[in-house]
Amino acid sequence: MIKLCKHNSGTEKMVEYFEKEGIEHTVENCLGECDVCHSKVFVKKDEEVISADTVEELISKI
C-alpha cells in the first residue's frame, strides 16, 4: 500500500496519477516525515520512504 501525506506539495498530482493507473493508495493526515515532506515530493511504500525533487522523478522511482 502506498501512503501519501496530505500536506506534501506533490500529493494532488500523485493521487491523480495513482487513480488513473488504478494503484491502491491512501492519503493520511501526517506520515511523520516532516523533514522530507517540506523539502521533497515523497510517498511511503511498505513503510519505506521514497522521495524525489519532482513528481515526475518520483513516479519513475515507484
Backbone atoms as SQL, in Angstrom:
CREATE TABLE atoms (id INTEGER PRIMARY KEY, chain TEXT, resi INTEGER, resn TEXT, atom TEXT, x REAL, y REAL, z REAL);
INSERT INTO atoms VALUES
  (1, 'A', 1, 'MET', 'N', 0.847, -1.183, 0.000),
  (2, 'A', 1, 'MET', 'CA', 0.000, 0.000, 0.000),
  (3, 'A', 1, 'MET', 'C', 0.890, 1.243, 0.000),
  (4, 'A', 2, 'ILE', 'N', 0.533, 2.201, -0.817),
  (5, 'A', 2, 'ILE', 'CA', 1.261, 3.457, -0.893),
  (6, 'A', 2, 'ILE', 'C', 0.491, 4.503, -0.090),
  (7, 'A', 3, 'LYS', 'N', 1.223, 5.201, 0.779),
  (8, 'A', 3, 'LYS', 'CA', 0.627, 6.250, 1.600),
  (9, 'A', 3, 'LYS', 'C', 1.198, 7.601, 1.200),
  (10, 'A', 4, 'LEU', 'N', 0.330, 8.609, 1.188),
  (11, 'A', 4, 'LEU', 'CA', 0.736, 9.970, 0.883),
  (12, 'A', 4, 'LEU', 'C', 0.347, 10.872, 2.050),
  (13, 'A', 5, 'CYS', 'N', 1.132, 11.919, 2.279),
  (14, 'A', 5, 'CYS', 'CA', 0.817, 12.910, 3.296),
  (15, 'A', 5, 'CYS', 'C', 0.013, 14.026, 2.648),
  (16, 'A', 6, 'LYS', 'N', -1.096, 14.392, 3.258),
  (17, 'A', 6, 'LYS', 'CA', -1.949, 15.429, 2.655),
  (18, 'A', 6, 'LYS', 'C', -1.275, 16.795, 2.624),
  (19, 'A', 7, 'HIS', 'N', -0.194, 16.977, 3.380),
  (20, 'A', 7, 'HIS', 'CA', 0.493, 18.268, 3.432),
  (21, 'A', 7, 'HIS', 'C', 1.617, 18.383, 2.402),
  (22, 'A', 8, 'ASN', 'N', 1.959, 17.293, 1.728),
  (23, 'A', 8, 'ASN', 'CA', 3.066, 17.305, 0.772),
  (24, 'A', 8, 'ASN', 'C', 2.639, 18.009, -0.511),
  (25, 'A', 9, 'SER', 'N', 3.557, 18.765, -1.100),
  (26, 'A', 9, 'SER', 'CA', 3.233, 19.559, -2.284),
  (27, 'A', 9, 'SER', 'C', 2.852, 18.718, -3.507),
  (28, 'A', 10, 'GLY', 'N', 3.301, 17.474, -3.585),
  (29, 'A', 10, 'GLY', 'CA', 3.014, 16.646, -4.750),
  (30, 'A', 10, 'GLY', 'C', 1.835, 15.712, -4.609),
  (31, 'A', 11, 'THR', 'N', 1.170, 15.739, -3.474),
  (32, 'A', 11, 'THR', 'CA', 0.100, 14.774, -3.211),
  (33, 'A', 11, 'THR', 'C', -1.014, 14.827, -4.251),
  (34, 'A', 12, 'GLU', 'N', -1.455, 16.000, -4.607),
  (35, 'A', 12, 'GLU', 'CA', -2.573, 16.119, -5.548),
  (36, 'A', 12, 'GLU', 'C', -2.242, 15.463, -6.894),
  (37, 'A', 13, 'LYS', 'N', -1.059, 15.748, -7.419),
  (38, 'A', 13, 'LYS', 'CA', -0.665, 15.157, -8.702),
  (39, 'A', 13, 'LYS', 'C', -0.447, 13.655, -8.573),
  (40, 'A', 14, 'MET', 'N', 0.082, 13.213, -7.438),
  (41, 'A', 14, 'MET', 'CA', 0.309, 11.778, -7.237),
  (42, 'A', 14, 'MET', 'C', -1.028, 11.034, -7.153),
  (43, 'A', 15, 'VAL', 'N', -2.002, 11.610, -6.475),
  (44, 'A', 15, 'VAL', 'CA', -3.330, 10.990, -6.382),
  (45, 'A', 15, 'VAL', 'C', -3.933, 10.855, -7.779),
  (46, 'A', 16, 'GLU', 'N', -3.821, 11.899, -8.600),
  (47, 'A', 16, 'GLU', 'CA', -4.333, 11.830, -9.973),
  (48, 'A', 16, 'GLU', 'C', -3.672, 10.685, -10.732),
  (49, 'A', 17, 'TYR', 'N', -2.358, 10.571, -10.603),
  (50, 'A', 17, 'TYR', 'CA', -1.619, 9.513, -11.292),
  (51, 'A', 17, 'TYR', 'C', -2.059, 8.131, -10.794),
  (52, 'A', 18, 'PHE', 'N', -2.126, 7.937, -9.477),
  (53, 'A', 18, 'PHE', 'CA', -2.494, 6.635, -8.917),
  (54, 'A', 18, 'PHE', 'C', -3.914, 6.237, -9.320),
  (55, 'A', 19, 'GLU', 'N', -4.829, 7.194, -9.311),
  (56, 'A', 19, 'GLU', 'CA', -6.208, 6.879, -9.701),
  (57, 'A', 19, 'GLU', 'C', -6.278, 6.513, -11.182),
  (58, 'A', 20, 'LYS', 'N', -5.548, 7.225, -12.007),
  (59, 'A', 20, 'LYS', 'CA', -5.519, 6.932, -13.443),
  (60, 'A', 20, 'LYS', 'C', -4.955, 5.542, -13.714),
  (61, 'A', 21, 'GLU', 'N', -3.931, 5.156, -12.956),
  (62, 'A', 21, 'GLU', 'CA', -3.263, 3.870, -13.143),
  (63, 'A', 21, 'GLU', 'C', -3.891, 2.733, -12.334),
  (64, 'A', 22, 'GLY', 'N', -4.871, 3.048, -11.497),
  (65, 'A', 22, 'GLY', 'CA', -5.524, 2.032, -10.678),
  (66, 'A', 22, 'GLY', 'C', -4.627, 1.500, -9.569),
  (67, 'A', 23, 'ILE', 'N', -3.760, 2.343, -9.036),
  (68, 'A', 23, 'ILE', 'CA', -2.830, 1.946, -7.973),
  (69, 'A', 23, 'ILE', 'C', -3.458, 2.266, -6.624),
  (70, 'A', 24, 'GLU', 'N', -3.512, 1.264, -5.746),
  (71, 'A', 24, 'GLU', 'CA', -4.100, 1.428, -4.429),
  (72, 'A', 24, 'GLU', 'C', -3.245, 2.370, -3.580),
  (73, 'A', 25, 'HIS', 'N', -3.890, 3.334, -2.941),
  (74, 'A', 25, 'HIS', 'CA', -3.179, 4.317, -2.135),
  (75, 'A', 25, 'HIS', 'C', -4.115, 4.918, -1.093),
  (76, 'A', 26, 'THR', 'N', -3.532, 5.582, -0.107),
  (77, 'A', 26, 'THR', 'CA', -4.304, 6.333, 0.875),
  (78, 'A', 26, 'THR', 'C', -3.624, 7.676, 1.091),
  (79, 'A', 27, 'VAL', 'N', -4.425, 8.661, 1.479),
  (80, 'A', 27, 'VAL', 'CA', -3.896, 9.967, 1.850),
  (81, 'A', 27, 'VAL', 'C', -4.100, 10.110, 3.356),
  (82, 'A', 28, 'GLU', 'N', -3.000, 10.264, 4.071),
  (83, 'A', 28, 'GLU', 'CA', -3.018, 10.357, 5.525),
  (84, 'A', 28, 'GLU', 'C', -2.846, 11.804, 5.966),
  (85, 'A', 29, 'ASN', 'N', -3.294, 12.121, 7.177),
  (86, 'A', 29, 'ASN', 'CA', -3.124, 13.472, 7.713),
  (87, 'A', 29, 'ASN', 'C', -1.652, 13.824, 7.890),
  (88, 'A', 30, 'CYS', 'N', -0.839, 12.882, 8.378),
  (89, 'A', 30, 'CYS', 'CA', 0.594, 13.103, 8.560),
  (90, 'A', 30, 'CYS', 'C', 1.283, 11.747, 8.599),
  (91, 'A', 31, 'LEU', 'N', 2.425, 11.640, 7.943),
  (92, 'A', 31, 'LEU', 'CA', 3.175, 10.390, 7.931),
  (93, 'A', 31, 'LEU', 'C', 4.413, 10.452, 8.822),
  (94, 'A', 32, 'GLY', 'N', 4.585, 11.565, 9.545),
  (95, 'A', 32, 'GLY', 'CA', 5.702, 11.684, 10.464),
  (96, 'A', 32, 'GLY', 'C', 7.061, 11.831, 9.794),
  (97, 'A', 33, 'GLU', 'N', 7.065, 12.308, 8.559),
  (98, 'A', 33, 'GLU', 'CA', 8.311, 12.506, 7.802),
  (99, 'A', 33, 'GLU', 'C', 8.423, 13.980, 7.409),
  (100, 'A', 34, 'CYS', 'N', 8.229, 14.864, 8.374),
  (101, 'A', 34, 'CYS', 'CA', 8.119, 16.298, 8.093),
  (102, 'A', 34, 'CYS', 'C', 9.361, 16.877, 7.420),
  (103, 'A', 35, 'ASP', 'N', 10.556, 16.403, 7.781),
  (104, 'A', 35, 'ASP', 'CA', 11.764, 16.931, 7.153),
  (105, 'A', 35, 'ASP', 'C', 11.768, 16.665, 5.647),
  (106, 'A', 36, 'VAL', 'N', 11.335, 15.485, 5.240),
  (107, 'A', 36, 'VAL', 'CA', 11.250, 15.144, 3.822),
  (108, 'A', 36, 'VAL', 'C', 10.045, 15.855, 3.187),
  (109, 'A', 37, 'CYS', 'N', 8.958, 15.865, 3.899),
  (110, 'A', 37, 'CYS', 'CA', 7.699, 16.424, 3.381),
  (111, 'A', 37, 'CYS', 'C', 7.843, 17.892, 2.974),
  (112, 'A', 38, 'HIS', 'N', 8.614, 18.652, 3.730),
  (113, 'A', 38, 'HIS', 'CA', 8.747, 20.077, 3.452),
  (114, 'A', 38, 'HIS', 'C', 9.788, 20.397, 2.383),
  (115, 'A', 39, 'SER', 'N', 10.589, 19.397, 1.990),
  (116, 'A', 39, 'SER', 'CA', 11.648, 19.688, 1.027),
  (117, 'A', 39, 'SER', 'C', 11.549, 18.910, -0.286),
  (118, 'A', 40, 'LYS', 'N', 10.816, 17.789, -0.287),
  (119, 'A', 40, 'LYS', 'CA', 10.731, 16.946, -1.481),
  (120, 'A', 40, 'LYS', 'C', 9.328, 16.382, -1.637),
  (121, 'A', 41, 'VAL', 'N', 9.088, 15.806, -2.796),
  (122, 'A', 41, 'VAL', 'CA', 7.862, 15.048, -3.038),
  (123, 'A', 41, 'VAL', 'C', 8.163, 13.625, -2.565),
  (124, 'A', 42, 'PHE', 'N', 7.233, 13.004, -1.810),
  (125, 'A', 42, 'PHE', 'CA', 7.514, 11.665, -1.302),
  (126, 'A', 42, 'PHE', 'C', 6.252, 10.847, -1.090),
  (127, 'A', 43, 'VAL', 'N', 6.451, 9.547, -0.995),
  (128, 'A', 43, 'VAL', 'CA', 5.411, 8.599, -0.596),
  (129, 'A', 43, 'VAL', 'C', 6.056, 7.587, 0.345),
  (130, 'A', 44, 'LYS', 'N', 5.206, 6.861, 1.057),
  (131, 'A', 44, 'LYS', 'CA', 5.673, 5.728, 1.848),
  (132, 'A', 44, 'LYS', 'C', 5.084, 4.478, 1.213),
  (133, 'A', 45, 'LYS', 'N', 5.938, 3.555, 0.841),
  (134, 'A', 45, 'LYS', 'CA', 5.500, 2.291, 0.257),
  (135, 'A', 45, 'LYS', 'C', 6.031, 1.180, 1.143),
  (136, 'A', 46, 'ASP', 'N', 5.127, 0.441, 1.772),
  (137, 'A', 46, 'ASP', 'CA', 5.509, -0.618, 2.707),
  (138, 'A', 46, 'ASP', 'C', 6.484, -0.091, 3.753),
  (139, 'A', 47, 'GLU', 'N', 6.187, 1.090, 4.302),
  (140, 'A', 47, 'GLU', 'CA', 6.980, 1.772, 5.336),
  (141, 'A', 47, 'GLU', 'C', 8.338, 2.274, 4.863),
  (142, 'A', 48, 'GLU', 'N', 8.667, 2.151, 3.571),
  (143, 'A', 48, 'GLU', 'CA', 9.898, 2.711, 3.010),
  (144, 'A', 48, 'GLU', 'C', 9.568, 4.077, 2.416),
  (145, 'A', 49, 'VAL', 'N', 10.371, 5.084, 2.764),
  (146, 'A', 49, 'VAL', 'CA', 10.174, 6.423, 2.232),
  (147, 'A', 49, 'VAL', 'C', 10.863, 6.508, 0.869),
  (148, 'A', 50, 'ILE', 'N', 10.103, 6.905, -0.143),
  (149, 'A', 50, 'ILE', 'CA', 10.636, 7.105, -1.489),
  (150, 'A', 50, 'ILE', 'C', 10.416, 8.584, -1.813),
  (151, 'A', 51, 'SER', 'N', 11.499, 9.301, -2.124),
  (152, 'A', 51, 'SER', 'CA', 11.373, 10.741, -2.362),
  (153, 'A', 51, 'SER', 'C', 12.103, 11.147, -3.639),
  (154, 'A', 52, 'ALA', 'N', 11.734, 12.325, -4.135),
  (155, 'A', 52, 'ALA', 'CA', 12.357, 12.889, -5.333),
  (156, 'A', 52, 'ALA', 'C', 12.118, 14.392, -5.335),
  (157, 'A', 53, 'ASP', 'N', 12.806, 15.080, -6.222),
  (158, 'A', 53, 'ASP', 'CA', 12.647, 16.533, -6.322),
  (159, 'A', 53, 'ASP', 'C', 11.372, 16.934, -7.054),
  (160, 'A', 54, 'THR', 'N', 10.896, 16.079, -7.964),
  (161, 'A', 54, 'THR', 'CA', 9.682, 16.390, -8.726),
  (162, 'A', 54, 'THR', 'C', 8.743, 15.185, -8.741),
  (163, 'A', 55, 'VAL', 'N', 7.492, 15.443, -9.073),
  (164, 'A', 55, 'VAL', 'CA', 6.503, 14.365, -9.179),
  (165, 'A', 55, 'VAL', 'C', 6.917, 13.373, -10.266),
  (166, 'A', 56, 'GLU', 'N', 7.417, 13.891, -11.379),
  (167, 'A', 56, 'GLU', 'CA', 7.817, 13.028, -12.486),
  (168, 'A', 56, 'GLU', 'C', 8.938, 12.082, -12.070),
  (169, 'A', 57, 'GLU', 'N', 9.935, 12.597, -11.336),
  (170, 'A', 57, 'GLU', 'CA', 11.019, 11.756, -10.841),
  (171, 'A', 57, 'GLU', 'C', 10.508, 10.695, -9.869),
  (172, 'A', 58, 'LEU', 'N', 9.572, 11.094, -9.006),
  (173, 'A', 58, 'LEU', 'CA', 9.014, 10.155, -8.034),
  (174, 'A', 58, 'LEU', 'C', 8.258, 9.034, -8.739),
  (175, 'A', 59, 'ILE', 'N', 7.480, 9.374, -9.742),
  (176, 'A', 59, 'ILE', 'CA', 6.727, 8.360, -10.496),
  (177, 'A', 59, 'ILE', 'C', 7.695, 7.358, -11.126),
  (178, 'A', 60, 'SER', 'N', 8.806, 7.828, -11.638),
  (179, 'A', 60, 'SER', 'CA', 9.755, 6.909, -12.268),
  (180, 'A', 60, 'SER', 'C', 10.446, 6.003, -11.249),
  (181, 'A', 61, 'LYS', 'N', 10.514, 6.430, -9.987),
  (182, 'A', 61, 'LYS', 'CA', 11.140, 5.616, -8.932),
  (183, 'A', 61, 'LYS', 'C', 10.209, 4.533, -8.389),
  (184, 'A', 62, 'ILE', 'N', 8.912, 4.766, -8.517),
  (185, 'A', 62, 'ILE', 'CA', 7.948, 3.832, -7.905),
  (186, 'A', 62, 'ILE', 'C', 7.782, 2.585, -8.748);
